[in-house]
Amino acid sequence: DADATEAADADRALLHGLFTLDCNAVAPLDCGVESCPEWIAEEFDGPPGPVYVLRRSTADRAWREVCDRAQVLLRDAASRLWNASVDRVRDAACKDYIKRFFISITEEELSRGLLWVPSERQSGRSLTYHRTIGNPEAWRTHPLASAFLDLAPDGSLDAEAQSMLADLQVMIPPTIKRRDYGPLEWGPGVNPDLPAHRKYLIGLADDFATDLLESVDSAARKASIQPDRVVEEAKHHLRFAILRSRAFCATETTRDVTEAVEVYLASGANVSNGFVVHARSGAGKTYVISKILADHMAGGKARCIIVRFLGTSQASSSVHALLISLCEQLQRVYGRGQKLPEEFTDLKALFLKAVREWPSEEMPLTLLLDSVDQLDDINGGRRLEWLPVTDLSAHVRIVVSTLPDHAEFDCLTRLRKTLNVEDDEDCQEMLVELKELLDWRTVLNHILKVLGRQITQEQMGAVKHVVHGATTGWSATQRDLWSRQRSDGTASSCTTPLWLRLVAQMVSGWRSFDGVPFQLSSSVRGLIVDLFERLEVSHGTFVVRATLSYLTLSRGIGEGELNNLLSLDDDVLADVYEWWGPPLRTS
């Protein structure tokens, strides 16, 4: 009838006023990267796509007035769409998408942290404290009651919320340690000035401290088991490579490199040299090496494959630590148990012997070293005298990558001299350059697809303007200088994979209705500086600068430790608590 139609139109207008459609959300490309447990969206006609985003509301009272009605409408629509799953909403193990419309954030957090966790991981990691305040009907009208109870708009107890809370308490597995308190008499509220309430709070705090210390001690005992450093180092670099190989996007320029390396790795006994890949900074050498590794591992033939992405771990940042790590792994593979020498000269001799003599036809060796220019200069790390790239046996293949020569290092020149190579074109079997990316749009779309995003034509046009406008209006002299700078990696980084990855990360946050929120820089450095400046606008200058400083100086710090350091910085506190003081100052 007319009244029903009018009400339906009003409800439709209400929801459209609350939400805006973001068409930039798409089904993410499966790259094998693990993520947090997600809801199971059953009975969809297709893969995840555009999503409705809640609009920001500056009027708190107006939001409260429409929230309850919107919740009813969304629950009703979800029940009709997923009718077969309605009865499973109160099932603790249920992850059906419909559940998102019926449970609170607190229940979702409990589900992710406990109910959806494998049973063997639940006990010892979770504690429950069951607290009750007696006779809620007698004090539900008190001004403090809403802090302790779920109340309906008319001030009565929210029967549905009470029922769901009771269900949630039953869902907690019996194996989880539980403490029960109460019922406590209304104070009003919980008032530490009352003797009974003070005793109650002290008991609760003591119990919590005792339980938490026991949990920490148990975790510390498990953590006291020392991991195998050889295995952990190998796992770090292997995981690093696999994640990047799965997100790799092949282009014409990368195929030239991967095909040349494949020929080298499959070559016969007549090849006795290593292979060098070189390219400017940000050109994608690390992703190419990762892809080469993944393809080589899929070959099926039994062999020892060792990979190191230099500078990504403490054991790969200096040549001394690197050779220790490599020698230890080679000893494990080839059954050599001698003690490693302490002197670097002796260690280098052992490494050269291990690479040249230990591999065999039954167990050949493939060694991939990415970014040898990232080593420091202690013990001549970047002089590369420790690296055997000639006089290799038929059972050894070594692939190395490096940047072009720089004021601080000349790794490429040294490798060319050792290999006796002057012109790349004449020695494709030993040395190849990863050249400038041409199909930048394909790579950008691929990265966005991995992130589960796309961008509008207007937004893509903004990226295109940066790419094609990097040298617009320059003189011939400026263009010539820029061309020479690009060869050594000091100029605009447009269209390099690194620049595109940073751009993708930034524009992935653009929604289809945002337009172009900010302009993009044509250089990697410019993108990073712009990001820091936007963070300062969002979170405050002192907080951002202090956080980045502590992260840099510590070379790795936990979130709790970082919060503690920030809480001791007077400038940060003055910035964060501009209008009110912190409740507790740690000294």
C-alpha positions, -999 to 999 in steps of 0.1 A, spaced: 0 0 0 10 37 -2 21 39 35 43 8 31 58 21 -1 65 55 15 81 38 45 103 16 23 114 47 3 123 65 36 143 35 47 161 33 14 169 70 16 181 66 51 206 39 41 218 58 10 223 88 32 245 68 56 266 49 30 285 57 -2 295 31 -28 332 26 -33 338 10 -67 376 7 -62 373 -25 -41 378 -57 -61 386 -93 -55 422 -95 -44 447 -116 -64 456 -147 -44 493 -145 -38 494 -170 -10 499 -144 17 483 -154 50 460 -128 66 437 -126 96 408 -150 96 381 -134 75 344 -139 74 330 -166 50 308 -148 25 286 -176 12 259 -174 -15 274 -144 -33 268 -144 -71 305 -136 -77 337 -126 -61 340 -96 -36 336 -63 -54 324 -27 -47 315 -20 -11 294 6 7 315 28 30 299 45 60 299 83 57 314 104 84 289 121 107 298 152 126 265 153 145 266 127 173 230 131 182 218 127 146 238 95 142 223 80 174 188 88 161 193 68 129 217 41 141 191 19 157 168 21 126 196 14 102 207 -16 123 172 -31 121 171 -26 83 204 -42 77 196 -72 100 164 -77 82 180 -75 48 208 -99 58 183 -124 72 164 -124 39 195 -127 18 212 -155 40 180 -171 53 197 -205 55 223 -192 79 200 -173 104 199 -203 128 237 -204 129 243 -168 141 247 -179 178 270 -208 169 304 -200 183 322 -216 154 301 -198 128 319 -174 105 290 -168 80 289 -132 68 254 -127 82 269 -128 117 285 -94 112 251 -78 113 241 -93 146 271 -93 169 290 -66 187 327 -56 181 335 -71 215 320 -105 205 339 -103 172 372 -96 190 365 -125 214 357 -148 184 389 -139 166 411 -141 198 395 -172 213 365 -190 198 380 -193 163 414 -202 175 424 -240 174 416 -257 207 453 -265 213 461 -228 213 432 -217 235 443 -229 269 471 -209 285 465 -179 263 431 -167 275 416 -158 309 380 -150 317 366 -130 346 329 -132 352 317 -102 372 281 -94 381 263 -65 399 231 -75 417 195 -65 410 201 -43 378 164 -34 376 168 -14 408 196 9 395 191 9 357 178 45 358 209 58 375 231 81 353 260 57 356 240 27 346 247 29 309 284 23 317 275 -11 331 244 -22 312 230 -23 276 199 -2 277 171 3 252 163 38 239 134 40 265 158 32 294 147 -4 299 171 -33 299 180 -43 263 166 -79 264 183 -89 231 217 -77 243 213 -95 276 204 -127 258 234 -124 235 257 -118 264 243 -149 282 250 -169 249 285 -156 247 293 -167 282 282 -202 274 303 -202 242 336 -198 262 353 -233 262 354 -250 297 392 -255 293 397 -217 297 406 -206 332 377 -187 347 372 -166 379 337 -156 391 330 -125 412 298 -112 428 271 -104 428 283 -70 440 259 -45 455 254 -13 434 275 15 448 265 36 427 288 19 402 319 3 415 331 27 442 366 21 458 356 44 487 332 17 499 350 -10 520 332 -39 502 340 -25 468 376 -17 478 381 -53 489 364 -65 457 387 -44 435 419 -54 453 410 -91 450 402 -87 413 435 -68 407 455 -94 427 439 -123 408 446 -106 375 482 -99 383 488 -135 395 472 -150 364 490 -126 340 524 -133 356 518 -171 353 509 -166 317 540 -145 310 562 -170 328 547 -198 308 553 -179 275 588 -171 286 597 -207 293 585 -216 258 604 -187 243 636 -198 262 641 -226 237 668 -213 214 659 -215 177 684 -230 153 701 -199 138 711 -217 106 676 -228 99 660 -195 110 683 -175 87 676 -198 57 639 -196 64 640 -158 66 654 -154 32 633 -182 16 601 -166 30 613 -132 18 617 -146 -17 585 -167 -19 563 -138 -9 578 -115 -36 578 -142 -62 541 -147 -57 534 -110 -63 558 -108 -92 545 -93 -125 564 -104 -156 571 -77 -182 591 -75 -214 622 -62 -196 620 -88 -168 616 -117 -193 649 -107 -209 666 -112 -175 648 -143 -163 653 -161 -196 690 -153 -197 694 -166 -161 674 -197 -169 698 -205 -198 728 -200 -175 714 -222 -147 706 -250 -172 740 -247 -190 764 -276 -192 799 -283 -179 815 -258 -203 803 -228 -181 826 -220 -152 816 -185 -143 789 -168 -123 761 -146 -136 755 -109 -128 723 -89 -129 726 -52 -126 701 -23 -126 694 11 -111 679 14 -77 642 5 -75 642 -14 -109 630 -46 -93 661 -67 -90 649 -83 -57 616 -94 -73 634 -108 -103 659 -128 -81 629 -140 -61 611 -152 -92 643 -169 -105 646 -187 -72 609 -199 -72 612 -212 -108 645 -229 -100 631 -246 -70 601 -259 -91 626 -276 -114 623 -308 -94 660 -318 -95 677 -325 -62 702 -297 -55 713 -273 -28 697 -239 -34 709 -210 -11 696 -175 -13 705 -143 6 690 -109 2 718 -89 16 710 -63 42 677 -77 52 690 -95 83 719 -90 107 736 -121 94 735 -107 58 746 -71 64 784 -76 68 806 -100 48 820 -117 79 785 -125 93 774 -135 58 802 -160 53 796 -175 87 759 -180 78 767 -194 43 794 -218 56 772 -231 84 744 -239 59 769 -255 34 783 -276 62 748 -289 71 741 -297 34 774 -314 26 780 -331 60 811 -311 69 814 -306 106 847 -287 112 847 -257 135 845 -224 116 877 -203 118 875 -170 137 899 -150 114 882 -135 84 910 -146 60 907 -182 71 869 -180 69 870 -166 33 894 -195 23 869 -220 38 840 -204 19 859 -205 -14 868 -241 -8 832 -250 1 818 -234 -30 843 -248 -54 849 -283 -40 820 -296 -19 792 -296 -45 789 -328 -66 768 -343 -94 745 -358 -68 741 -325 -49 749 -295 -71 749 -260 -56 730 -229 -67 738 -197 -48 718 -165 -53 731 -133 -37 709 -102 -41 723 -67 -37 760 -72 -29 763 -35 -29 743 -35 4 772 -50 24 794 -26 45 831 -21 37 844 -39 68 867 -67 56 864 -54 21 827 -65 18 821 -45 -14 855 -52 -29 840 -87 -36 874 -105 -33 855 -131 -12 830 -139 -40 840 -167 -64 825 -159 -98 852 -177 -119 868 -211 -119 836 -228 -108 829 -264 -113 801 -278 -135 781 -284 -103 780 -248 -92 759 -218 -103 762 -184 -87 738 -155 -95 746 -120 -82 728 -87 -84 741 -52 -78 735 -15 -85 755 5 -110 787 20 -97 783 47 -71 806 72 -53 808 48 -24 812 15 -42 821 1 -76 808 -35 -73 797 -36 -110 831 -26 -123 848 -52 -101 825 -79 -113 830 -69 -149 868 -70 -144 867 -104 -127 845 -118 -154 865 -100 -181 834 -84 -195 834 -50 -212 801 -49 -232 768 -64 -218 756 -71 -253 785 -94 -261 784 -113 -229 747 -121 -222 758 -155 -208 775 -138 -179 760 -103 -173 727 -87 -181 710 -54 -173 674 -51 -160 663 -22 -181 638 5 -176 602 -6 -173 580 4 -202 546 -11 -194 541 7 -161 503 6 -162 503 -32 -163 525 -34 -132 505 -8 -113 472 -26 -120 488 -59 -109 500 -45 -76 466 -29 -70 449 -63 -78 471 -80 -52 459 -54 -27 423 -60 -37 419 -25 -52 416 -6 -85 414 31 -93 391 52 -114 401 67 -148 404 101 -132 428 87 -106 448 67 -132 450 99 -152 467 116 -122 493 88 -121 498 91 -159 503 128 -156 531 123 -131 547 96 -153 545 115 -185 550 149 -170 582 142 -152 603 160 -179 577 181 -195 590 216 -203 626 208 -197 654 221 -218 677 198 -239 705 203 -213 682 194 -185 669 163 -203 705 151 -210 715 156 -174 683 138 -162 691 109 -186 726 105 -172 713 107 -136 687 81 -143 715 57 -153 730 60 -118 697 61 -99 698 97 -87 670 112 -107 632 108 -110 621 73 -103 589 73 -123 579 39 -137 605 19 -116 588 -10 -98 598 5 -64 581 38 -73 550 20 -87 548 -1 -55 548 30 -33 523 47 -55 501 16 -55 502 15 -17 491 52 -16 464 52 -42 450 19 -29 435 41 -1 417 63 -26 380 55 -29 361 59 -61 342 89 -48 374 107 -35 386 120 -68 424 127 -64 429 136 -28 466 146 -32 492 149 -59 519 122 -63 556 129 -64 577 118 -94 605 104 -71 607 77 -44 621 101 -20 594 126 -27 567 100 -21 582 90 12 585 126 24 549 133 13 538 103 33 555 115 64 540 149 60 505 135 57 511 114 88 522 145 107 489 162 97 469 132 108 487 123 140 508 154 150 543 164 142 560 155 175 543 120 176 553 111 141 589 124 143 595 108 177 581 75 165 602 74 134 633 84 154 629 56 179 622 31 152 654 41 133 676 42 164 664 10 179 666 -11 147 635 -29 159 612 -23 188 580 -37 202 548 -17 203 547 -17 241 583 -5 243 576 22 217 545 34 237 566 35 269 593 57 252 567 80 237 551 84 271 584 97 285 588 124 258 574 157 270 570 172 235 549 142 225 528 144 256 522 181 252 512 175 216 489 145 223 473 158 255 469 194 243 435 198 260 437 173 288 464 156 309 473 119 308 456 98 335 490 82 344 526 92 338 552 64 338 584 76 353 
